[in-house]
Amino acid sequence: MAQSPSGVLRHASFGTSGMAESDIRALTGCKGVQLVAVADVDLGRAARLKKNFPDIRVYQDWRKLLDAEAKNIDSVNVSTPDHMHASIGMSAMQLGKHVYGQKPLAHDLYEVRRMTEFARGHRVVTQMGIQIHSEAPYRLAPMLIQNGAIGKVKETHSWCPKSWGDPAPRPEQEDPVPEGFDWDLWLGVCAKRPFIGKGYYHPAQWRSRLDFGTGTFGDMGCHIFDPIFTGLGLGAPISVRSEGPVPNQWNWALDSRIQYVFPGTEFTAEKTIKVHWYDGAEKPPAEVRALLEGDELPNIGSIVVGADGVLVIPHWSRPLLYPDKKFTGFKFPQVASGDHWAEFARACMGQGKASAPFTYAGSLTEAVLLGGVASHFPQTTLEWNAAKLQFKQSEANRYIRRGYRTGWEVKGL
């Protein structure tokens, strides 16, 4: 395990803009964290970051950073497109580095399982970047479920209006690669293909592409399912079914509707529980929305239907309880917000534990990615054997693990 000298956590970032920049600023704002190196395939973006951190060392190839800086860093954040999360995160853990990994934990189910197992068996601190997990609203919601405020839970409905998908075919074109941008390094483990400009891949729309992103569900599902998983104590589902459109050869579909069946827990009303997901233009059905008694549905969030009431979990806002008449004057537990990044940094320095380690985030991410697999088989109930990491329907198993481009293999993946 990496050791931090003199109370300083020497840190490296994979990625320098977008969410990576947010992670960098949050982590370097934590006591004792020192950014020493970054890697970004886009040197122009790295140069902009270096203006604010002039002493950092910049690499274009993440592998070269790990080779050159292995003795100089204690921790990393992996804030790249989804398709590279596993390769970088696993390589860093194998060197004994603590890893703050952006959600989803990885692109494929197999990658997630291997990363989870490695983290469980080695003394490295890990934290998935579901930062609202540490905020008061997402701490409060599980407490309300487990304290029995709405009774035993019968079903849940979660939604997000983002539209990371594209029904159009991939354009038949090849554009010039921008100066300072290494397209081959950006592709990483994925097969070679022509570069398409105007943000088709980099930096804007990779989430919509099957090989590189995980769609709206992969982007937001780990956030929105988090308080439900925590509150109900969910693990692996029994089955998953898509009622939405099918991805094309290149891109995720829009407007997903996914239904899971999970084994029941001590907090559920029955031996199993249905968990629903909707994105894009899709929303929970009218009879579920009616439980809000005419109030507007939050833009993003979840509805938890209990035997004795309804819990609404808006994304980033305090939970709500219905029916209003029953819960007038209800005293919510006092819950303080935490700092997700500072919690990770402190844990790396031996002070406390991370609350969203890969051992928790792995099962959460697997559930989300199962929804993506189901979208390839609409109107079909896929039965999932988590212990064997396989579906009963063998035709779905080809989506569990992808091949890596020759020369990009990583031990353990």
C-alpha positions as CSV (number, residue, x, y, z in Angstrom):
1,M,0.0,0.0,0.0
2,A,1.2,3.5,-0.8
3,Q,2.7,5.4,2.1
4,S,2.3,9.2,2.4
5,P,5.4,10.9,3.7
6,S,5.1,13.6,6.4
7,G,1.3,13.8,6.1
8,V,1.4,14.7,2.4
9,L,-0.7,12.7,-0.1
10,R,1.1,12.8,-3.4
11,H,-1.6,12.7,-6.1
12,A,-1.9,12.2,-9.8
13,S,-4.8,12.7,-12.1
14,F,-5.8,10.9,-15.2
15,G,-7.7,13.6,-17.1
16,T,-7.4,17.3,-16.7
17,S,-10.7,18.9,-17.8
18,G,-14.5,18.5,-17.2
19,M,-15.1,16.1,-14.3
20,A,-11.4,15.5,-14.0
21,E,-10.8,19.2,-13.3
22,S,-13.6,19.2,-10.7
23,D,-12.0,16.2,-9.0
24,I,-8.6,17.9,-9.1
25,R,-9.8,21.1,-7.6
26,A,-11.8,19.3,-4.9
27,L,-8.9,16.9,-4.0
28,T,-6.2,19.6,-4.0
29,G,-8.5,21.6,-1.7
30,C,-8.2,18.9,0.9
31,K,-5.6,19.2,3.6
32,G,-2.3,17.5,2.8
33,V,-3.0,16.7,-0.9
34,Q,-0.4,17.7,-3.4
35,L,-0.9,17.3,-7.1
36,V,2.4,16.1,-8.7
37,A,1.5,14.7,-12.1
38,V,-1.3,14.5,-14.7
39,A,-1.9,12.5,-17.8
40,D,-4.2,13.7,-20.6
41,V,-4.3,12.7,-24.3
42,D,-5.2,16.3,-25.1
43,L,-2.1,18.3,-24.3
44,G,-4.0,21.6,-24.9
45,R,-6.3,20.8,-22.0
46,A,-3.4,19.7,-19.8
47,A,-1.6,23.0,-20.6
48,R,-4.6,25.0,-19.4
49,L,-4.5,23.1,-16.1
50,K,-0.8,23.6,-15.7
51,K,-1.3,27.3,-15.6
52,N,-2.9,26.8,-12.2
53,F,-0.5,24.1,-11.1
54,P,2.8,25.1,-12.6
55,D,4.9,22.5,-10.8
56,I,3.0,19.4,-12.0
57,R,4.6,17.0,-14.5
58,V,2.5,16.4,-17.6
59,Y,2.2,13.1,-19.6
60,Q,0.1,12.3,-22.6
61,D,0.2,8.5,-22.1
62,W,-1.2,7.3,-18.7
63,R,1.0,4.2,-18.8
64,K,4.1,6.4,-18.9
65,L,2.9,8.4,-15.9
66,L,2.6,5.2,-13.9
67,D,6.0,4.0,-15.0
68,A,7.8,7.2,-14.3
69,E,5.9,8.3,-11.2
70,A,5.3,5.0,-9.4
71,K,7.6,6.0,-6.5
72,N,6.4,9.6,-6.4
73,I,2.7,9.2,-6.0
74,D,0.4,7.7,-3.4
75,S,-3.1,8.2,-5.0
76,V,-4.8,8.9,-8.3
77,N,-8.1,9.9,-9.6
78,V,-9.4,8.2,-12.8
79,S,-11.6,10.8,-14.5
80,T,-11.5,9.7,-18.2
81,P,-14.2,8.4,-20.5
82,D,-15.8,5.2,-19.3
83,H,-13.9,2.8,-21.6
84,M,-10.6,3.5,-19.8
85,H,-11.7,3.5,-16.2
86,A,-10.8,-0.2,-15.6
87,S,-7.4,-0.3,-17.3
88,I,-6.1,2.8,-15.5
89,G,-7.8,2.0,-12.2
90,M,-6.6,-1.6,-12.1
91,S,-3.1,-0.7,-13.1
92,A,-2.9,1.9,-10.4
93,M,-4.2,-0.5,-7.7
94,Q,-1.7,-3.1,-8.8
95,L,1.0,-0.6,-8.0
96,G,-0.5,-0.1,-4.5
97,K,-2.0,3.3,-5.3
98,H,-5.2,4.5,-3.7
99,V,-7.9,5.2,-6.4
100,Y,-10.7,7.7,-6.6
101,G,-12.6,6.4,-9.7
102,Q,-15.3,8.2,-11.5
103,K,-18.6,6.5,-12.0
104,P,-19.5,4.2,-13.5
105,L,-16.7,2.1,-12.0
106,A,-16.0,0.6,-15.4
107,H,-17.4,0.1,-18.9
108,D,-18.2,-3.7,-18.7
109,L,-19.5,-6.1,-16.1
110,Y,-16.4,-8.2,-16.2
111,E,-14.1,-5.2,-15.6
112,V,-16.3,-4.1,-12.6
113,R,-16.1,-7.6,-11.0
114,R,-12.4,-7.9,-11.4
115,M,-11.8,-4.4,-9.9
116,T,-14.1,-5.1,-7.0
117,E,-12.3,-8.4,-6.2
118,F,-8.9,-6.8,-6.4
119,A,-9.9,-3.9,-4.2
120,R,-11.4,-6.3,-1.7
121,G,-8.2,-8.4,-1.5
122,H,-5.6,-5.6,-1.3
123,R,-4.9,-2.8,1.1
124,V,-5.7,0.2,-1.1
125,V,-8.3,2.9,-0.4
126,T,-10.9,3.2,-3.1
127,Q,-13.8,5.6,-3.6
128,M,-16.2,5.9,-6.5
129,G,-17.0,9.4,-7.6
130,I,-20.7,9.5,-6.6
131,Q,-20.1,12.7,-4.6
132,I,-23.7,13.2,-3.6
133,H,-23.4,10.0,-1.6
134,S,-21.7,12.1,1.1
135,E,-24.3,15.0,1.0
136,A,-27.1,15.3,3.6
137,P,-30.0,14.5,1.2
138,Y,-28.5,11.2,0.1
139,R,-27.5,10.3,3.7
140,L,-31.0,11.2,5.0
141,A,-33.0,9.2,2.4
142,P,-31.6,5.7,3.4
143,M,-32.2,6.6,7.1
144,L,-35.9,7.3,6.4
145,I,-36.2,4.0,4.6
146,Q,-34.5,2.0,7.3
147,N,-36.2,3.9,10.2
148,G,-39.6,2.8,8.7
149,A,-40.9,6.2,7.9
150,I,-42.9,4.8,5.0
151,G,-43.2,1.2,6.2
152,K,-41.9,-1.7,4.2
153,V,-41.0,-0.8,0.6
154,K,-43.1,-2.2,-2.2
155,E,-41.3,-0.8,-5.3
156,T,-39.1,2.1,-6.5
157,H,-39.0,4.3,-9.6
158,S,-36.0,6.4,-10.7
159,W,-35.6,8.7,-13.6
160,C,-33.3,11.2,-15.4
161,P,-34.1,13.3,-18.4
162,K,-30.6,13.4,-19.9
163,S,-30.3,12.1,-23.4
164,W,-26.9,10.4,-23.8
165,G,-27.9,8.4,-26.9
166,D,-28.1,8.7,-30.7
167,P,-30.3,6.8,-33.1
168,A,-28.3,7.9,-36.1
169,P,-25.6,5.7,-37.8
170,R,-22.0,6.7,-37.4
171,P,-21.0,9.2,-40.0
172,E,-18.9,7.9,-42.8
173,Q,-16.1,10.4,-42.6
174,E,-12.6,11.0,-41.3
175,D,-11.6,14.4,-39.9
176,P,-8.2,15.9,-39.1
177,V,-7.0,15.1,-35.6
178,P,-6.6,18.3,-33.7
179,E,-3.0,19.4,-32.8
180,G,-1.9,18.1,-29.5
181,F,-4.5,15.4,-29.3
182,D,-3.5,11.8,-29.6
183,W,-6.4,9.9,-31.1
184,D,-4.8,6.5,-30.7
185,L,-4.2,7.0,-27.0
186,W,-7.8,8.3,-26.6
187,L,-9.1,5.0,-28.2
188,G,-7.0,3.1,-25.7
189,V,-8.3,-0.5,-25.4
190,C,-10.9,0.0,-28.2
191,A,-10.4,-0.9,-31.8
192,K,-9.0,1.6,-34.2
193,R,-11.4,3.8,-36.3
194,P,-11.4,7.1,-38.1
195,F,-11.5,10.3,-36.0
196,I,-14.7,12.2,-36.3
197,G,-14.6,15.9,-35.3
198,K,-17.1,18.4,-34.0
199,G,-17.3,16.7,-30.6
200,Y,-18.7,13.4,-32.0
201,Y,-16.3,11.6,-29.7
202,H,-14.0,14.1,-27.9
203,P,-14.8,16.0,-25.8
204,A,-18.5,16.0,-25.9
205,Q,-20.5,13.0,-27.0
206,W,-18.5,9.9,-26.1
207,R,-21.2,8.9,-23.5
208,S,-23.6,8.2,-26.4
209,R,-21.2,5.8,-28.1
210,L,-21.4,2.1,-27.2
211,D,-17.7,1.5,-27.2
212,F,-16.8,4.4,-25.0
213,G,-19.7,5.4,-22.8
214,T,-22.6,3.8,-21.0
215,G,-25.4,6.1,-22.0
216,T,-27.6,8.1,-19.7
217,F,-28.1,5.2,-17.4
218,G,-24.4,4.6,-17.0
219,D,-23.8,8.3,-16.5
220,M,-26.5,8.9,-13.8
221,G,-27.7,5.5,-12.6
222,C,-24.9,5.1,-10.0
223,H,-25.9,8.5,-8.5
224,I,-29.6,8.0,-8.5
225,F,-29.7,4.3,-7.5
226,D,-27.2,5.0,-4.7
227,P,-29.6,5.9,-1.8
228,I,-32.0,3.1,-2.9
229,F,-29.2,0.5,-2.8
230,T,-28.0,1.9,0.6
231,G,-31.4,2.2,2.1
232,L,-32.8,-1.2,1.0
233,G,-29.5,-3.0,1.3
234,L,-29.7,-4.3,-2.3
235,G,-27.1,-6.5,-3.9
236,A,-27.4,-8.3,-7.3
237,P,-30.7,-8.5,-9.1
238,I,-32.4,-11.7,-10.0
239,S,-33.5,-10.4,-13.4
240,V,-33.6,-7.4,-15.7
241,R,-35.9,-6.4,-18.5
242,S,-35.9,-3.6,-21.0
243,E,-39.1,-2.1,-22.3
244,G,-37.3,0.6,-24.3
245,P,-35.7,1.0,-27.7
246,V,-32.6,-0.9,-28.9
247,P,-29.2,0.6,-29.4
248,N,-27.9,0.6,-33.0
249,Q,-24.5,-0.7,-34.0
250,W,-22.7,2.4,-32.8
251,N,-24.8,4.2,-30.2
252,W,-26.9,3.9,-27.1
253,A,-30.6,4.3,-27.6
254,L,-32.6,7.2,-26.1
255,D,-35.6,6.9,-23.7
256,S,-34.8,3.8,-21.7
257,R,-37.3,1.9,-19.6
258,I,-35.7,-0.8,-17.4
259,Q,-37.2,-3.0,-14.8
260,Y,-35.3,-5.1,-12.3
261,V,-36.4,-7.8,-9.8
262,F,-34.1,-7.9,-6.7
263,P,-34.3,-10.3,-3.8
264,G,-36.2,-8.7,-0.9
265,T,-34.5,-7.5,2.2
266,E,-35.6,-6.7,5.8
267,F,-36.8,-3.3,4.4
268,T,-39.0,-4.6,1.6
269,A,-42.7,-5.7,1.8
270,E,-42.3,-8.9,-0.2
271,K,-39.7,-11.6,-1.0
272,T,-38.7,-9.7,-4.1
273,I,-38.9,-6.0,-5.1
274,K,-39.2,-4.3,-8.5
275,V,-36.9,-1.4,-9.2
276,H,-37.6,0.7,-12.2
277,W,-35.5,3.1,-14.3
278,Y,-36.5,5.7,-16.9
279,D,-34.5,8.2,-18.9
280,G,-34.8,10.8,-21.6
281,A,-38.5,11.5,-22.3
282,E,-39.6,8.5,-20.2
283,K,-41.1,9.1,-16.7
284,P,-42.8,6.9,-14.1
285,P,-46.4,6.1,-15.0
286,A,-49.3,8.4,-14.1
287,E,-50.4,6.3,-11.2
288,V,-47.0,6.6,-9.6
289,R,-46.7,10.3,-10.3
290,A,-50.2,10.8,-8.7
291,L,-48.7,9.7,-5.4
292,L,-47.1,13.2,-5.2
293,E,-50.6,14.7,-4.8
294,G,-50.4,17.2,-7.6
295,D,-46.8,18.3,-6.8
296,E,-44.4,18.6,-9.7
297,L,-42.2,15.6,-10.3
298,P,-38.5,16.5,-9.5
299,N,-36.4,16.9,-12.6
300,I,-34.2,13.9,-11.5
301,G,-34.8,11.5,-8.7
302,S,-36.6,8.5,-7.2
303,I,-40.0,7.6,-5.8
304,V,-39.9,4.9,-3.1
305,V,-43.4,3.4,-2.6
306,G,-43.9,2.1,0.9
307,A,-46.7,0.3,2.7
308,D,-47.3,3.4,4.9
309,G,-46.3,6.2,2.7
310,V,-44.1,7.5,-0.2
311,L,-40.6,8.8,-0.1
312,V,-39.5,11.1,-2.9
313,I,-35.7,11.6,-3.3
314,P,-34.9,14.6,-5.6
315,H,-31.4,14.6,-6.9
316,W,-29.4,17.1,-4.6
317,S,-32.5,18.2,-2.6
318,R,-34.0,17.1,0.7
319,P,-36.3,14.1,0.6
320,L,-40.1,14.6,0.7
321,L,-42.7,12.4,2.3
322,Y,-46.3,11.8,1.2
323,P,-49.2,11.9,1.8
324,D,-48.6,15.4,3.0
325,K,-51.4,15.3,5.6
326,K,-49.9,12.3,7.3
327,F,-46.4,13.7,7.4
328,T,-47.2,17.3,8.4
329,G,-45.0,18.1,11.3
330,F,-42.7,15.1,10.7
331,K,-39.4,15.6,12.3
332,F,-36.6,14.7,9.9
333,P,-33.4,13.4,11.5
334,Q,-30.6,15.9,11.5
335,V,-27.9,14.8,9.0
336,A,-24.8,16.8,8.1
337,S,-23.2,16.8,4.7
338,G,-19.7,15.4,4.3
339,D,-17.0,16.0,1.7
340,H,-16.6,13.0,-0.5
341,W,-13.2,13.9,-1.8
342,A,-11.8,14.9,1.7
343,E,-13.2,11.6,3.1
344,F,-11.1,9.7,0.4
345,A,-8.0,11.8,1.1
346,R,-8.2,11.3,4.9
347,A,-8.7,7.6,4.4
348,C,-5.6,7.4,2.2
349,M,-3.7,9.0,5.1
350,G,-5.1,6.5,7.6
351,Q,-7.8,8.7,9.0
352,G,-11.2,7.0,8.8
353,K,-12.7,5.0,5.9
354,A,-14.2,5.8,2.5
355,S,-18.0,5.4,2.3
356,A,-18.3,4.5,-1.4
357,P,-15.4,2.0,-1.8
358,F,-15.2,-0.2,-4.8
359,T,-16.5,-3.1,-2.7
360,Y,-19.8,-1.2,-2.4
361,A,-19.7,0.6,-5.7
362,G,-19.0,-2.6,-7.6
363,S,-22.4,-4.1,-7.0
364,L,-24.1,-0.8,-7.7
365,T,-22.3,-0.4,-11.0
366,E,-23.0,-4.0,-12.0
367,A,-26.7,-3.4,-11.6
368,V,-26.6,-0.3,-13.7
369,L,-24.6,-2.0,-16.5
370,L,-27.0,-4.9,-16.5
371,G,-29.7,-2.4,-17.6
372,G,-27.5,-1.5,-20.6
373,V,-27.2,-5.2,-21.6
374,A,-30.9,-5.6,-21.3
375,S,-31.5,-2.8,-23.7
376,H,-30.1,-5.0,-26.5
377,F,-32.9,-7.6,-25.8
378,P,-36.2,-5.6,-25.5
379,Q,-39.2,-7.3,-24.1
380,T,-37.0,-10.1,-22.8
381,T,-36.5,-11.0,-19.2
382,L,-32.8,-11.7,-18.7
383,E,-32.1,-13.9,-15.7
384,W,-28.9,-13.0,-13.9
385,N,-26.6,-15.3,-12.0
386,A,-24.3,-12.9,-10.2
387,A,-22.1,-15.6,-8.6
388,K,-21.2,-17.0,-12.0
389,L,-21.3,-13.6,-13.7
390,Q,-23.5,-14.9,-16.5
391,F,-27.1,-14.8,-17.8
392,K,-29.3,-17.8,-18.2
393,Q,-30.0,-16.5,-21.8
394,S,-26.6,-17.3,-23.3
395,E,-27.0,-14.8,-26.2
396,A,-26.7,-12.0,-23.7
397,N,-23.3,-13.2,-22.3
398,R,-21.4,-11.6,-25.1
399,Y,-22.0,-8.2,-23.6
400,I,-20.4,-9.1,-20.3
401,R,-16.8,-8.8,-21.4
402,R,-15.3,-7.1,-24.4
403,G,-11.9,-7.8,-26.0
404,Y,-9.0,-5.3,-25.7
405,R,-7.0,-4.1,-28.6
406,T,-3.7,-5.9,-29.0
407,G,-1.0,-4.2,-26.9
408,W,-3.5,-2.7,-24.5
409,E,-4.1,-5.8,-22.3
410,V,-4.0,-5.3,-18.5
411,K,-3.1,-8.0,-16.1
412,G,-6.3,-9.1,-14.2
413,L,-8.7,-7.8,-16.9
